[in-house]
Amino acid sequence: MTPAVAKPGDAVTVHAADVDCNPRYGQDARIYVSVTDSAGHTVVNTTAAMNDAGGFSYRFDVPLAAAPGEASVEAHPFGVDWCDDTGTNNRVRHAEGFSRASCAARTRPLTITS
């Protein structure tokens, strides 16, 4: 994520390089991105394009209403089953009832200044 410090109205880019484990997310893959400000309000809540190998780049402007302080930025693949920490792709077609289990959410701090 760049930059790590921004003020309301500034542009921030969240990005990830392709992975080499061949996740095969598909041609319509999406990444979920959320930003929670220091007051606990979700100020960004969206999805963006992600490639088959997990690479993506998403740019957003820090909302004017975002509270100053340390915000949390989270990004994870959208609409897929979660890993089981073995490194194995455990996605199952047409299965219901799957939820995030042992994978920790990947977050990065964003300092919002006034």
C-alpha positions in Angstrom: 0.0 0.0 0.0 1.3 3.4 -0.9 1.5 5.9 0.7 1.3 4.7 4.3 0.4 8.2 5.5 -2.3 10.3 3.8 -4.9 13.0 4.5 -8.5 13.1 3.4 -8.7 13.6 -0.3 -5.3 12.0 -1.0 -5.0 9.0 -3.3 -3.9 5.6 -1.8 -3.1 2.5 -3.9 -3.5 -1.0 -2.5 -1.7 -3.6 -4.6 -0.3 -7.1 -4.7 1.9 -8.9 -7.2 0.9 -12.2 -8.8 1.6 -15.3 -6.7 3.5 -18.3 -7.9 1.3 -21.0 -6.4 -1.2 -21.0 -9.3 -4.3 -20.1 -7.4 -6.4 -20.0 -10.6 -8.9 -17.3 -9.5 -10.4 -17.1 -13.0 -10.9 -14.3 -15.5 -13.7 -12.6 -13.5 -11.8 -12.6 -10.1 -12.4 -9.8 -7.7 -10.5 -8.5 -4.7 -12.4 -7.1 -1.7 -11.0 -3.9 -0.2 -12.1 -2.2 3.0 -10.8 0.6 5.1 -11.8 1.1 8.7 -10.9 4.5 10.2 -9.6 5.1 13.7 -13.2 5.7 14.9 -14.2 2.2 13.7 -16.2 3.4 10.7 -15.8 1.5 7.4 -15.0 4.3 5.0 -14.2 2.2 2.0 -16.1 -1.0 1.2 -15.7 -2.3 -2.4 -14.4 -4.9 -4.8 -12.0 -4.4 -7.7 -10.6 -6.5 -10.5 -8.0 -9.1 -9.7 -6.2 -11.3 -12.2 -6.1 -15.1 -12.3 -2.8 -15.2 -10.3 -4.0 -12.9 -7.5 -2.4 -9.7 -8.7 -4.3 -6.4 -8.4 -4.0 -2.7 -8.0 -6.8 -0.6 -6.6 -6.6 3.2 -6.1 -9.0 5.1 -3.8 -9.2 8.6 -2.4 -9.2 8.8 1.4 -12.8 9.9 2.2 -13.2 13.4 3.5 -15.1 12.1 6.5 -12.4 9.6 7.6 -11.3 10.1 11.2 -7.7 11.0 11.7 -5.5 8.4 13.3 -4.5 4.8 12.4 -6.9 3.2 9.9 -6.9 -0.4 8.9 -6.8 -1.5 5.2 -7.8 -5.1 4.4 -7.8 -6.8 1.0 -8.7 -10.4 0.3 -10.0 -12.4 -2.7 -13.7 -11.9 -3.0 -16.2 -14.8 -3.4 -13.8 -17.7 -2.9 -13.5 -20.3 -0.1 -10.8 -19.6 2.4 -7.5 -21.5 2.8 -6.8 -24.0 5.5 -3.2 -22.9 6.0 -1.8 -25.9 4.2 -1.0 -24.1 1.0 -3.5 -26.3 -0.8 -6.2 -24.7 -2.9 -9.3 -26.0 -1.1 -12.0 -24.2 -3.1 -15.0 -26.5 -3.7 -17.5 -25.9 -6.4 -21.1 -25.3 -5.4 -20.5 -26.0 -1.7 -22.5 -24.1 0.8 -21.8 -23.1 4.4 -18.0 -22.4 4.0 -16.7 -19.5 6.1 -13.3 -18.0 6.9 -11.7 -20.3 9.5 -8.0 -20.3 10.3 -6.7 -17.7 7.8 -5.8 -14.5 9.4 -7.1 -11.4 7.7 -4.3 -9.5 6.0 -4.4 -5.8 7.1 -2.1 -2.9 6.7 -2.1 0.3 8.8 -2.8 3.7 7.1 -2.2 6.8 9.1 -4.8 9.4 8.2 -3.7 12.9 9.1 -5.8 16.0 9.3 
